[in-house]
């Protein structure tokens, strides 16, 4: 008999186990899944060799699937629940993982989608309130992505038109409109699109992002959803660094006790990612310094479990936060006890490199090379995106962002290259 105090976890059509409500949360693997030749553990802290898991490790994995901050608060008010289990039961169908959480008595069903026009989506966004960005005839799609920003999960059809996933159907894209409710923050969607495309131009390995002009939003293709043999989508499993470290999303910043860069490096190595992924980690770090992304915390790094093995996932959530004067001036990570980007010296970076077991010369070379290549990449990305941006506010943002990033490249590279004997 189905229980209101449990949720069923599936991987595709395979039954993985059951999440039980309570204090503490309890997760129990199905014996058939433990013996499955293609079985994956939910996370390293919830190994398949142990059937029942109780407590902090269970909470850390499942809590990190939920939205954060004010968005979680609005969801809690809407669904009259504040517990991790209650929120997952309400919205946790299609998450940022390879697993699906289904309500008691449900089993995987063929995915269905409701077609909609970009114009209708734009109209909805203009009148939206904080909370779920779309509901379907009184019943919300059971979708949940971590993060503090409003997001809408979409399926793009063969003709490029959007459709709303029904129930727990997988999505192919994430639509990210401008941030709301932050004083002085404007044009965040075009900002993020530009920074994502800039990172792609530099070959850093990022999720594919484009600007959707009808909705004036950043449209991101999901890298954790790939085509299957039936013409649908297959979910790939991923774990962000907070999940790997077993820390809740409230502790995503190093200043709060969350994973630092050294911890990120160790977790990547423990996961078995190849050496080139460690080089990508260095590139991500320097790129965030150069664009002024002070929100580059541990939840913005993830391991993707591909058919070839675990890999550092394509980067996501890249945006110049220092473009907005009201947002934090402190970097998400401490660099040898310094978290003010403009005060990070060559000596700080050399000490960090040694702590992370990189040769300082190699480490610095990666950053200086990105800084040297970035001006040309900025011009190329700007030329491509300007044609899609609306005249006025968005063009103004791109022009100001261009000047800010060019200035960062010059000043930071000079500081990093300076000799401190």
N, C-alpha and C positions, 0 to 999 in steps of 0.2 A: 504493500500500500504506500502511496506517495505521502511524503511528510512535508508539512509547511515549514519545517525547521531544517530542511536540507535542500541542496541544489546538486544537480547531476553535472559532471564535467565530462566532455567528449573531445576526442581528437578526430576530426572528420566524422565517420560513422562508428568509430570505436569508443566504447565506454571506458573511461579512464578512472573514475572514482566519484566519491561523494564528499561535498563540503557540508559539515554540520554546524548549525548555529549554536551559540553558547559562549560562555566566558570561562575558558578561552575557546577560540575557534578550533575545530578539529577537521582534518582531512584524512580520508581513507582511500588508498588505492584499491582498485579492483584486482583480484588475483590474476585474472586473464590478461590485464594490461601489464602487470609486472612481468608476465612470462612472454609478452608479445615481442617478436624479434625486432620490431621497429619502435619499441617503447621509448619514450622520452620522460624524464622526470620533470615536474613542474619547474623546479629550480634545484641548484646544487644542494641547498639546505633542506630539501624535501626529497631525499634519495629514494629510488625505487626499491632498494634493499630493505627498507622499513615500510611496513604496510600502513601503519597509523601514525600520523603526526599531529601534535597538539601544541598550541601556544604561539610564541612570538614569531617563529619561522613561518607558520601558516598565515598569521596576520600580515607579516611583511610582504609576502608574495601577493596575496589577494588585495590588500589595501592599496598597493601601488598600481593596480589596474584602474582605480577610480580617478575621476577628475579631482582637482585640488582647490584649496582656497575658497573664494567667494562662490565659485561655480558649484562646489560641493555643498556649500551652505544652502544655495537656492534649490538644489536637488533635494536636500534633506527636508526643506520646508514643503516642497511640492509633494513629496512622497511620504511625509510624516514619519520619517525614520532618520536616525543619525548613525546607526550601526553600519559597519562595513558589510555585514551579511545582508542587511535590509536594503542597502543601496545597490549592491550587486544583484539582488533579486529583482529590483526594479529596472535596472538599466544595463546589466552586465552580460548581454548576449554576445555581441561582437566586440571583443576587446583587442588590445594590442598584444596578442599572443597567438599561439597556435591552437589554443584550447577554447572551447565554447562552454559557457555556463547556461544550462537549461533549467527551466522551472520543473518542479516535481511532476512526474507523469509525462513529461515531454520527451521526445526522442528526435534526432536529427531528421529534418524534412528538406525536400528540394527547395532551394532558395527562390524567393519571389521578390519582385521589385515593382514599384509604382512609378511609371514615367511622369516627369514633370518638366516644365520649360525653365530655362535660365531666367526668363522674365518673371515667372511666378516665384522662383526662389529669391530673386532680387526684391520683389514686393514683400515677401515674408521677412527678409532681413531688415528691411526699412522699418518694420513695425514690431520687431522682436523685443522681447524682454530677456533679462538674464535667465539662464536655465536651458533646458533642451531646446535645440534650434528647430526642431520639427516634430510634430505629432501627427498621427495618422488616424483620423476619424475617432478621436477620443482615446486611442491606444497608441502609446509611444513605441517607436522602434526601440528594441532593447540593445542599445549600443553604448559603449563606454570607452573613452580614450583618456589616459592620464594627461595631466596638464592643467594649467590655470586659465586657459584661454577657451572661449567658445569655439566649437568645431561642429561641422556637419559632415556626416559620413554619406558618401554618394557612390553609386555605381554608374560609370559612364558606359553608355550603350555603344553599339558598333558605329552609329552615325555621330557620336560625340555628344549626344544629348544626355542629360542627367536623369537618374531615377533614384527613388528613395528605397533603401533596403527595408524589407518588411520582417518583423520579428527579429531573429538573430542572423539573418542572411549576411554574408560577407560583403564588404564594400571594397571598391577599387581605388577610391580617391578620398581625400580629406579637404573640405572647403573651409578656409580660415578667414572670416571677415575681419574688419578693423576691430581692434580692441576697444571695449567700452568701459566707462567708469573710472579711467585713470586720467587725472588732470594733466593737461599738457601733452597727452599722447594722441597723435593724429597720423593717419596714413600708414598704420602699422602693416597692413596687408601688402602694399607696394614696397615698403621697406623690407619685409621678409622675403618677398619674391626676388627683389634685387640682390639681397645678400645670398640667397640660395643659388641664384644663377651665377653670381660672382664666384662662389665656391666651386660650382661645376666647371666654370671657365678655367679655374686654376687646377682642375683635376683632382680635387680633394675627395671625391666620392660621396655624393649627397643624393638625397631623394629628389626625384624630378619635380620641379616646381614651375608653374606658369601663372600669369595674371589673368583672372577671369573678369573681363570688362563689364559684363552685365551686372554681376553681383559685387564688383569692385572688391574682390577677395583673392587670396592666395590659394591656388589649387595645387595640391600635392598628391602625386601618385604614390600609393602605398607600396613599399618595397617588400612588405611581409605578406602580400597576397600575390600569388602567381597563377597563371592559367593551369587548369587541370585537363585531363583527357576528355572530359565530358563537355568542354566548352565553358565551364564555370571557373570558379576561383578556389585555389587551395591555400589554406592558412599555413604560413611558416611560423614557427615558434621564435619568440625573442624575449630577452630579459634585459631590462635596463640595469644600470650599475647599482641602483638602490636595491633592486630585487636580488642581484648577485651578492651584495654585501649583507643582505638581511636587515636593512634599515627601512623604516617607514618613510613616506614621502615628505613628512614634516622635517626630516633631517637630511635634506638633499644638498644643503650648502655646507661647505667645509667649516665655515664659521659657527655653524650650529652643531658640529660634531659629525657631519656627514663625510662621505668618501672624498679624500683629496686626490691629487693627480698621481701620487705614488700608489695609493690604493687602487685607482683605476688601472694603472699599469699592471699591478699584481693580479687583479681579477681577470684582465685580458689574458695574461699568461697562463693562469690557472685554468681558464676555459679552453685553452689549446688553440688560440687563434695564431695565425702565421706571423712571422716577423714583420712583414709589410704592414700589418695592422698597427703595430707599435709605431711605425713611421707615420701612418695616418693620424694616430693620436697626437703626435707632435705637431703635425700640420694643423689639426683642429684647434689645438691650444693657441698657436701663434695667430691663426686666422681670427679667432675670437678677440684676441688682444687688438689686432689691427682694425677690425670693424667696430670695436667698442661694444662687444656683446658681453655685458656683465651678468647675464642670466644663463651662462653656459655651465650649469651645474651637472651633478652626477646623473640625474634622470634624463639628460640629453645625450647620453651615451648608452648604447645597447649592444648586446651580442645577438646576432641573427643565426639561427640554426638552419643552415642550408644543406642541400644534398651533398655538398662537398665537405661539410663539417662546419664548426662554429667560426663565424667571421664577425669582425667589428662592423656593425650595421652602417648603412649609409647615414650620413649626418642629417639632422633635422633641426627645426626651431632655431635657425640662424637669423638674427636680427640685430641691427645696431641700436642697442638700448641707450647708450650714452648720447644719442642724437636728441633724446628728450631730457630736458634739464631736471624734471621731477623724479626721474628714476635713479636707482642707486649708482653712485660713482665708484663703488667697490667691486672688484673682480670676484667672481664666484669662488675662485681658488686662491689660497695664499701661496705666494712665490717667495719662499724663504722668509716668512713672516711679513711680507709686503703684499697688500692687495689693492693698492692704488696703481692702475696701469701706467700712468705717467711717471711713476717713481720707480718702476722696475728697471734695474740696471743690469748690465752685462754680468756683474758678479752674482746677482740674484739668480740669473738664468743658469750660470755655470754650477752653482750650488744645487739648484733643482735638478740639473742634468745628472750630476753625480749621484744624487739621492735616488733617481729613477733608473740608475745603472746605464746611462747613455754617456758616450764620450762628449764632453762639453763642446768640442770643436764641431762635431757632427750635429749636435742639438742646435747650436746657434746658426749653423749653416742652413738648416731647414727653415728657420724663421726669417733669416735675412734674404733667402732666395724667394720666399713668398712675398716679402715686402718689395723686392725688386721687380717681380713679375706682376704685382697687383695693379699698378697704374694702367698698364695696357689692358689688363682684364677688366678693369672698371670701365674704360672707354668702350670696350666691345660689348659688355653687358648693358651699359647705358644705351648704346645705339639700338640694341635689340628691343629693350623694354620700353623705351620712350615712345615708340610707335603705338603701344597698347595703353599707355597711361593717359588718363584724362587731363586735358589742359587745366591749368590753374593749380590747385592744391597738390596733386600728385606729381606734376612736372616740377613744381617748386621743391617738393621734398627730394626728388631725384637729383636735382641740381645742387642742393645744399648737402645732400649725402655724399655726392661725388667729391665736393671740395673738402668735406670733413675727412673722408677716408684717404684722400691724397695727402692731406696734411698729416694724418696719423702715420702713413707709410714713411714719410720723410722724417718726422720727429722721432718715432719709436725706433726706426732702423738706425738712426744716428746714435741713439742712446744704447742700443744693443751692441753696436759695433765699436763703441768707444772703449778704449783700453783703460782698465782700472787695475793698476799694478798692485 
